[in-house]
């Protein structure tokens, strides 16, 4: 399929659809740099205009138009974030060449990253419901000063909806509600959502519930002429009459065993006893059915399907936080926010080889206790933000072999040492100085300490280590300058450092990584207690042009120097052996190690242009290059060039958008040797470039009822996103009915 980007296609569809709507003018607004963001400073809103760091904001209005099935899909379809998937129930964001545990996820001011966030690909962002979001802020680049460890590539800060107090003078409760029913054809997705806010003068309640059911995903049919049959599921395994049987797939474009179900609940209680004092209780629950690991279920060994079962067990996240916010002008602060929180996370892996009656069930349970204290003080030309954070993770790791015929259970090796702990302490101070109306200086400093401890059980795997203990500290800072130039021009520069301390997963994981290069020997990741924190120095420059309500154009160049990067490489045990026995098999040993030095650089651009009172153009483009300079090989997780262009037409009742989402090519020579980029899942030529044409429309039937419809991947293209183990959805028609009050 020829890779062209027919941008005008969207315009041809949008204008006829919108021309017959109401004639009341509704100016297409360019949000611009005056938008207020919170993620860059944790507590007090600040204009993007004043910040030297690149930040993208996905509002509730934009999420509504995108109409995504998951939060990962919202990020992907924004064009700002690259997202990898290994299964339908997946979605691993990549920021500036960093992924998984090198990107920090934050929900309502509390970090989600925990002791077992791995370096490969993560789907934890799915545990935050897109329909419950008020906004999402994507902070690109090192964010250590405000957030500590893990924010190497950036921070994705998710803000869920807030309860609304009743307007002054209102008698009785003020009721606000938002409801939707959605159906989409590619995965036969069925979603129901409701959220209700009840507000009084001092009390307010918010309840949000979303239930989603996904069937098996259908991939596209067209394209891939050079590789006919790519992505088709020829066979799958079924259990028949107590035996594993290979079945031919009658519908090879339907990716068998990809469907799953999910339930998300948010409950908030707001109490405002007096002006300037807020108390908020925030409860969140996310749980899923078993989520099949599609790429593993399509793994062949010796010409036959290897696995009868490979699923992630129910992914559960229970979150509870209390937030005290005081707004008063006293000596030490104008705003104070205290947020203690507790999280209980459970995830598991259920694996059974073909023809084997024992299923290996590895379950991980993590309890995270945390507390954040953030303060803000306005000192005229100067603003001061300071605070502290403490977290404690306790990991419970369970391994069981379950005989599916008899139900007999026996202990097996655990993925992590049971009872491992991971704790952090940090304190920060950030300062902003408005030197003149046209020149703003920013700086910040943070001290962090991280402690990790894990004790190994030698019953199943003879590790050369009894206990792993680490205690490391880091001092990080940033310096930035923003200059407002004539004619709406703006220039900014930033230098920032960051770090990521090895966690329990890095230090002590034992895991079969791949099937290996031979027919008899795979590779096994083994512990390496000698790891050091990986560190970055990030440089970025941005030049933007901003003409309010007309044009916003920005170009950002970034360069990141990465030291002691954690990568998977061949590894010898202390006795010099490069093979080991594990679960009765012989494996080549690999481990997470520190590489000497790496570099990542690239450029990203954003554009918004109001073509008329009702028509707006949006465009994004991101290019990233990364290389391990010590080993002289490409780094993993470096996405190909990607972006999005869109034309949006809006009148009083109708909004329509035509868009092109695209990725460039990634050749085999550009793949990392670590295996994290899943080269076996790509074509023989690597990841091919692709684009999709998409149309979304929304019609406001009445003040309370709205109808949305859209067609994604209109050309039904057959493609697979770089590093993904599952083909992307084919032509996808969705219909959503909304009721709001």
N, C-alpha and C positions, 0 to 999 in steps of 0.2 A: 504494500500500500504506500503510495507516494506521500511523503511527510510534508504537507503544506498546511498553512494556517489560514483558512478562508474567513477572516474576521468579518467581512461584509455579510456573510451568511446570516449572522444573528440579526443584523439590522433589517434584512429583508423579511424576516419572520416577525420581529417585534412590532414594527410600525403598523402593519395592517391589523394586528391583534389589538393594539391600543388606540387606534384612531377612532374607533366607534364608541369610546367611553365618554364619561362626563367631560365638559369643557372648562370646568373651573381650573384656573392655573394652579400648579403646585411646583414651585421652583425646585429643581434638582440641586441639592445642597452638597457642597464639597466640605467634608468634615474638617480637613486641614489640620494644622499643628496646634490649634488652640484647645484641642480635646484634652480633658483631664484624665490622667492615669495615676494609678496607685502602686503598681507592682515595683516601680523603680525605687520607692522609698518606704513601702510597707504600711504607711499610716495616713499621711495627709496628701490629698490629691494635688497633683502638680501638672502644669501644662506640658505636653510633648515638646512644645516650642522651646522650653527652658532646659531640656534634658539633652546631654550629649550622646546618649545611647539610643540605638535603634529599637523602637517599640512599635509593634503592630497591635491593633485593638479590634477584636471581633465582637461587635455589639449584639444584643438580643435581636435587634431588627435585622441584622445581617444573617444571624443564625436562622431566623424565621424564614427568610427568603431562600437560603440554601436548603432548608428543610432536610437536615441530615438524619441518617438512622442512628449514628453514634457521634460522640465528641471527636473521635479520630477522623471520621468522615467530614466533620465540620472544618477541622484544620486542613485536611487534604484539599477540599474544594475551595478553600479561601485562596489557594495559590501561594500562601506565605510559608507553608511548612511542608516538607517532604515527609511522607508517611509510608512505612513498610508494613506488610502483612504476611504472616505465615499461615493463617487460617482466617475464615470469615470473622470469627470472634477475636480479631486482632487489630492492631493499629499502634505502630511504634514511631513516634515523632522524631525527626532528625533536625537539629539546628546547627548550622555552620559546621557540618561534618561530625557532630557529636550526637550520640544516640543513647537510649536506654538509661543506665545509671549515670550518664554524663550530662543528662538534661534533667533539671529539677522540676518536679510537678508540685504545685502548691494549690490547695483548695481552701478558700476563705481564710487565708493567712497562715495555714498549717501545712508543713511539708508532708508530702505523701511518700517520698523516697524512704526506703527502710533498709534494714541490714541485709536483705537478700535480693535487692534489686540487682539484676545481672547485667553483664556487659553486652549481651547479644541483642535480642529484640524483646520488647516488653509490651504487654497489652493493658497495663494497669490504668491507663487513661480512660478505658471503657467503663471503669467503675464510677465515673462522674457523668451523670445524665445530661445530654445536650439540651433537653427540654427544660431542665431546671436552672439553666445558666442565665445570669443577668448580663455577663460580659466575660470575655477572655482576653488577657493581656499577654503578649508574647514578647518577652524581653530577650533580645538577641545579644550573645556575647557573654563574657564572664560576669557572673553576678555574685561573687563571693562576699563582697562587703556587706550587702544586705541579707544574704541568705546562707553563707557558709559553704560547706562542702557540697559537691555534686554539680554546681551550676557552671560547668565548663563551657557548654555550648549555649546556655541560656536558661531562662526560667519561663515555664508556661503556668501562668497564674489564673486559676479558675474561680470565679465569683458566682455563687448561687444566689437565687432570688431572695430578697429580704421581705419580712412581714411589713405591712404598711399601717401606720397608726391612722386613726380617723381624722378627718379634717376638723379644724376648730369649729365648734358649734354644732357638730353632727350629733344627732340623738340616735342611740342604738348603734349596733355594729356596722361598720362599713365593709361591704363584701366585694371582693375582687376575685375573679376566677378566669382561668385559661384552660381550655380543653381541646384535645385534638384526637382524631382517628385518622390513621395513615395506612395505606396499602401500597406496596411496591412490587413489581413483577419479577425482577431479576432473582430475588431470593424468596419470593412469595412472602415478603415481610408484612407483618401485621402489628401495628403499634397503637396503644391507647394511652393517653396521658391526661391527667387532671392536676391542676394546682389551685388551691383556694386560700385566700388571705382574709382573715377576719380582724378588723381593727377597731379598737376603742381609743379613748383619749390617752390612756397610759399603757394598755396592753395590746399586743397584736400576735396573731398566730398565722403560720404558713404551713400548709401541708401540700407536698408534691409527690405524685405517684406516677410511674411510667412502667408499663409492661410491654415487652416486645417478644415476638416469636418469629424466628428466621428459619426458613426451609433451606434445602441445599441450593447453593448459588449456581446460576447459569452464566457461563462465560460467553464472550462474543464469538461470532461465527466467521467473520470476514477478516481478510488479511493473512499474514504469515504464509504467503505463497511459497516462500523458499523452504519453509519448515511445516509441511502439511501435517495436520494432526497434533501440532504443538498444544499442550495443555489439556488435550482430551483425556478423559478418564476411561480407559479401555476396560479395566477390571476393578473389582473391589471384593472384600472378604465379608462373607456372611456366616452366621452360626446356624447350621441346619442339622437337626436330629443329633445334637450334642457334638457336632464336628465342625471345624472350620472349612469352609468351601469357597473357592474362587468363583465369582459370578461375572459373566460378561455384562457390561453396562449397555443397556438398550438406548440410553440417551447420553452419549459421551461428552456432550457439552455441559451437562448437568454434573457439577463437581460433587460426587457422592460423599456423604458424611461431612458436610460443612455446617449444617444448621444447628441452632442452639436457641435457648430462651434466656431472658434477662428481666430482672425486677429491680427497680430503683425507687427508694423512698427517702424524702427529705422532710424533717419536721423541725420547725424553728419557733421559738417563743421569744418575743421582745417585750421588755418591761422598761418603761421610762418614768420613774417616779417624779422626776423634775427635769427641767431643761438642763442640758449639758451632762446628763447621766443616763447611760444606756446599759442594760443587761440583756445579753442574748444567749439563749441556749440553742445549740445547733446539733441535731441528731441526723445521721445519714446511714442508710443501709443499702448496699448493693450486693446482689447475689445472682448467680447464673446456674443453668444446668451444666452438665458436662459439655466441654467445648472440644470437639474433635480437632486434633492437630493434623490438618489436611496433608501437608507436605510429607509428614512421617508415614501416614497411611498409604501414600503413593510411592514409598521407598521400595525398590527392588533389590534383592540379593540373590546372586546366582540365577538370575533370570526369572525369579518368582517374588511375589509380594512378601515382604519380610514380616509385617505386623498384622495381627488380627485386631488389635486394639492399641490405640495411642491417643489418649485424651487428656486434656486438663480437666481435673475435677472441678466442682463448683468453685468459682472465684468469689470469695466473700470479703466484703469490707464493711466493718462496723466502725462508725466514727462518732465521737461525742466531744463537743467543745463548749466551753463557757467563755464569753467575752464581755469584759468590763471596759467601757469607754467613757472617759471623763473629759469634758471640754470646759476648761476654765483657765483664765489667764493668771497664773501664779508664777513664782520665781523660777521654778525648775521646768515647767512645761505649760503649753497651751492645750495640748491634747495628749492623753495617756490611754494606751490600750494594752490590756493584759488578757492573754489567751492561753489558758491551760487546756490540754486536750488528751484524749486517749483513743487509740485505734487498735482494733483487733482484726488482723488479716489472716485469711486462710486460703491456701492454694495447694493443689496436688497434681501428681502425674500418675496416670493409670496406663501401664504398658504391658502388653502380652504378645509374644512372638507367635507367628502362625503355627498351629498344631500343638502349641504348649498350653497346658491346662492351668498353669499358675500365673496369675496376674500380679505384677509388681506394682504396689501402691505406695508412693512416697508422698507424704503429707507434711506441709510446712505451716506452722502457726506462729505468727509474730505479734507480740503485744508492744505497742509503742506508747510511751508516756512522754509528753512534751509540754513546754511552757514558753511563751513568747511575751516579752515586755518591750513595747515600742513607745517612744515619746517624741513629741515635736514641740519646738519653741521658735517663735518668730521674733527676731531681734532686729527689725527694721530692714536694712540692706542685707542682713545675714539671716539664714535659716539653719537651725540645728536639728538633726534627727539622731537619736541614739537609743540603744536598747541592748537586750540580751536574749539568748535562747539556750535552752537545755533540753536534750532528748535522751531517752533510754530505751533500747530495743532488747527484747528477750526472745530468742528463737527456740521453738520446740520443733524438732525434726523427727518424724516417725517413718519407719520402713516396715512394710508388711507384704508377705507373699500370700495371696489368697487363691486357693484352689477353687476354680469356678464350678467344679463338679461336686465336690464334697463340702465346700465351705470352710475347710480347714485353713487356719491362719498360722503362719510362722514368721518370725522376725527376719528381716533382710537388712542390708546395709542402708543407712540413711544418707540423704543427699548432703546434709550438713551435720557437724557435730551437735548433738542434742544439748540444749542449755547454753548455747553461745550467746554472748552479749555484745552490744555495740552502743556506745554512748558518746554524745557530743556536748560541748559547752562552748559558747561563743559570746563575745561582746563587740558592739560596733558603734561607730560615730560617723555621721556624714554631715557635710557642711555645704551650703550653697551661698555664694556671695554675688549679689547683683551690683557689679562694679559701676555700671552705668545702665541706662535704658537699653543699650545695644550690646552689652558685654556681660556674660554670666560665667562665673568660675565655680566648679564643683570639685569636691574632694571627699575622700572617705577612707576609713581604716577599720579593720576587723582583726581580732585575735580569736583563734579557734583551737580547741583541743579535742582530739578524738581518741577513744580507747576501745580496743577490740580484744575479746578473749574467747578462745574456743578450745575444748578438750576432746580429743579423738577417742573413739571406741575401736579397739583393734580386733574385735571379734570377727568382723567380716572383711576388713581391708587393712592390711598390715602397713599402716602409714609409718614413715620413719620419725614422726613427730608425735609426742604425747600431748603437748599443749602449745597453742599459738597465742602470744600476747603482743599487743602493739599499743604504744602510747606516743602519739605524734602531735605536734603543734604547728600552726601556720599563722603568719602575719600577712595579711593581704590589703591592698589599697587600690584606689583609683584616683585619677586626676583628669578633669575634663574642662573644656572651654567651648562656649557657644557665642557666636558673633552674629548679630543682626545687621545685614548689609543693606544698601539702598535697593529700591525697586523690588522688595519682597524676597530678596536673596538671603540665605542663611547658611552659615558654615559652622561645623562643629567638629571637635576632635576629642578622642578619649584614649587613655592608656589605663588598663585595668589588669590586675592579676587575679588568679583563681587557683583552686586546688580541689582535688578529690581524693579523700583517704580511702584505701582499700577497705571494703566491708567484709562481712562474713562470707558472702558469695565469692569474692575475689580470693580470700585467704585460705578457705577451707573446703571449697566445693569439690565433690567427687562425682564425675558425670561422664557418661559415654557420649562423645561429641559427634562422631560420624561413623560411617561404615568402613572408612579407611580406603586405601588405594589398592589393596590386595583383596583376594576373596576370603581370606582367613583371619586377617588381623585388622581391627578397628583402632581408633585412638581414644584414649581416656584422659580426661582432664584430672590432674591430681593436685593436692594442696601445695602451695609455695608460701611459707611464712616469711620469706625474706623480702616481700614487696614493700616498696616505698610509695608515698603519695605522688600522684601525677599532678603536674603544675603547668599553668599556662600564663603567658603574658599576651594580652590581647590589645591590638592597636586598631582603631577605626577612625575613618574620616568620612564626613557626610557633607554634601552640598545639596541644598534644596531651594526650590522656587515656590512661593506660596502667594497666590492671588486669591483672596477669600471669595468663596462662592463661584470660582471660575477655574482655577488651576492649582494642582498640587503635584509637584514633581520632585523626587529625591533620588539620589544615587549615593550608595554607601559602599566604601571599600574597606575590607577588613583583612588583617594578617594576625595569625595566632602562632606563637612559638610554644610548642608543647614539649615538656621535659618529663622523663620517666613515664612515658605513656604506657598504660597497661594493655598488653596484647597477648594473644595465645601463640606460643611457639613450642617446638620440640623441647623436651625437658628431661634431664637425667636426675634420678633420685640421688641422695647423698652417697650411696654406695656405687654410683656410676652406671647403674642399670637403666636402660632406655625402654624396657618392657616390664610389664607387671601382670599378675594374676588378679582378676576381678570377676566375681560371680561365675567362677569356673571357666573363664575364658582368658586368653592372652591378648594384651593390648599394648600398642605403642603408647608411651607416656608423653603428654604435653601438659603445659601449665601456663597460667597467667604470669607473665614476667614484665619487667620494666625494660622498655627500649630506651636508648640514649636520648634521642632528640627527633622530633617531627615538626612539620610545619603545615599549616592550613591557611589558605588565603582564598579570597574570592571577592565578588561584587554582587550587590543586590540593588534593585531599583523598584520604585513604586510610582505610579502615575494615576491621577484622577483629573479628568477634564470634562467640564460641563459644555457640551456641544450646543445645547439649546436649553430652554427653560425646563424641558422634560427629558432630555436625552443626555446620558453621561457615559463616558468611557473610563474603564478601570484597567490597569495593567500591572503585572508583577513579573519579575524575572530574577532568578538567583543562579549564580555560577559558583562552584566550590571546587578547589583542588587541594589534595592532601597527600603527603608522602612521608614515610618513615625514612628519615635521612641517615640513620645509623645503619639499617639493613638495606637501604636503597630499594625499597619496595613501596607500592601504593599503600596508603592507610585504608582500613576498612571504614564502612559507614559513610563514605564520600559519595553523595548522590550526584547523578548527572545534572546537567542544566535543566531547570524546570521553571514553570510559571503559569500564568493565567491571563487571559484577556477577556473582557466582557463589555457589552453594551446594555445599559439599563434604561428602560423607558417607563416613566411614571406619570400618571394623571391621578385624579382624585380617588377613583375606586380601583384602578388597575395598576399593577406593577408587573413588568415582564423583563426578563433578562436572558440574553443569549450569550453563551460563553464558550471559550476554547480552553481546555486544560491540557497541558502538554509536558512531556519529558524528552530530553535528548537521549542519545545513545551512550552506552558504556561498553567498551570493547573488552575482550578477555584480558588483554594486557593491562587494563586499568583496574582489574580486580585485585583485592588484597589476598595474600596467600594464607591468611588466618582461617578462612572458611566461613567467616561471619557474613560474607556477602552472598552466600548460597549460589555459587557459580553452577553447581549441578542442576539447579532449578531454572536456569536461563537457557537460551538457545545456544547452539555451538558457536555463534558469533558474539555471545554475551547478551546484555540487555539491549533490546532494540528501542529506538525512539518511537514515540507514539503521540497521538493527540485524540481528544474526544470533543465532539460538538454536543452542546447541552442547552436545553431551553427550560426555563422555569417561569411560571406565571402565578399571579395571585389576584383574586377578584373579591372585593369587599361587598358581599351581597347586601348586608344591612350593617347597622352600627355594631352588631354583635356577631353576625355570622360571616365567615369568610371561606372561600374555596380556593385551594391551591392545586396545581397540577404541573407536571414537568416530564421531560423526556431526556434522560442522560445517555451518553454514548449513542447518539442517534444513528450513527453508521454501523453500530453493532460490531465494533472493532475487537479483534482478538489480541489482547496484549497482557503483559505481566510487568508490574512495576519492579524496578531494580531492587534486588535483594529479597524479593517476595517469593513465597513458596506456593502461592495460589494465584490463579489468573483473575484479572479484574472483572467486575460485572459486565455483562453484555448490555444490549439495549434495555433500559430500565424505565418503565412508565410508573410514575407515582401519583397518587391522588390523596389529598389531605383535606379534611373538613375541620374547621376550627369554630369554636364558640367562645367568645370572650365577653366579660362584663366588668 
